[in-house]
Amino acid sequence: MGLFDFFKKKENTVTEQQDLDKGLEKTKDNFLSKITKAVAGKSTVDEEVLDDLEEILVTSDVGVTTTLKIIKRIEERVARDKYLGTNELNGILKEEIQELLAEN
């Protein structure tokens, strides 16, 4: 190993990629589990559900600015569609995040 080998970018091995994939899957499952618990026993998307969702997004390192954008979009959708059940929340959340990512 030469002096400048230290600065070379290390290539990911298959095991490192598998470890990364496993970690991301665990993070996703944890995130979805938190959302499921937050809406358990509730029938509509109300302020309490949105507050819980906001807390979950912020504590999941989504970021405050992005979280506020997502919450605003969901609030607008709830107002527009008049009734959105909590059973639809995961799909709506996924759609809104995808749209937000597509804009950026």
Secondary structure, DSSP 8 states (H G I E B T S, - for coil): --GGGGGS-----HHHHHHHHHHHHHHHHHHHHHHHHHHTT--B--HHHHHHHHHHHHHTT--HHHHHHHHHHHHHHHHHHS--BGGGHHHHHHHHHHHHHHH-
